[in-house]
Amino acid sequence: MLQGFSVVFSLIFIFCGGWIFFMKTLFRDYEVHENFVLAVFTTTFALSCMMFELIIFEIIGFLDLNFRFVVWNFVLICMLILVVVVIPYLIGYSFLSNFRFVRREFVRPLSVLLWLGFLYLFWKVGDPFPVLNSKHSLRLLSMEQGISRIGIIGVTVMALLSGFGAVNYPYTSMTMFMRPVQPTDIQSVERKLIQYTDMIVLKRKRIALVERNRRTSALSEASTGLWGKLRSVAGNSLRSGDGEFIYFPNAWS
């Protein structure tokens, strides 16, 4: 009795918290105020939190094992009814209600047809995957069939949303990390540009001066070396080792 009271109290508390979260934070400026939409949202929110709460109870060993199993099955059945039956029907009903050419009396039958189409696609999703059980393969609305297909669709949607968020969020939030440019920043960059330009011009002048000095020294060394060689050859030819002149009859002919 105490265990049931604790579960019911926690479920009611989460339901009220989801109601307040919807009205005060999530849709603060919600103008339609459809109580049925609000009830569906808060019920889904409460059941999801209740599943998380049951996992925590399983870890810490709170409540009886059989009672947790009963509550877990009840929550799963309610979630399957919401996800497979109620929410798709309401989405189709809201979609058709926005079209003016659809008569009011045809909205509900067409919503049922859309829901049947969704149910067929929902069943066909599990065909390429090994989610069927041989003992329950003919049970269309069994818990195993619903949970397996919801798991496939959930993992696929989460992968798509994760990939889109990983690319879109940095692109949209990049401006948060950008600092606005001030006129002082522009002037500082212009001064640095002028300084770098003057430095480059000065270094080019120094390089040109060094190259000109190198060419001048190379020419002077070449001319000096040529006349020096000629003078040394002439001196060695005209003088001997003892200071006497040596005559070469054919040297100047």
Secondary structure by P-SEA (a helix, b strand, c coil): caaaaaaaaaaaaaaaaaaaaaacccccccccccaaaaaaaaaaaaaaaaaaaaaaaaaaccccaaaaaaaaaaaaaaaaaaacccaaaaaaaaaaaacccccccaaaaaaaaaaaaaaaaaaaccccccccccccccccccaaaaaaaaaaaaaaaaaaaaaaaacccccccccccbbbbcaaaaaaaaaaaaaaaaaaaaaaaaaaaaaaaaaaaaaaaaaaaaaaaaaaaaaaaacccccbbbbbccccc
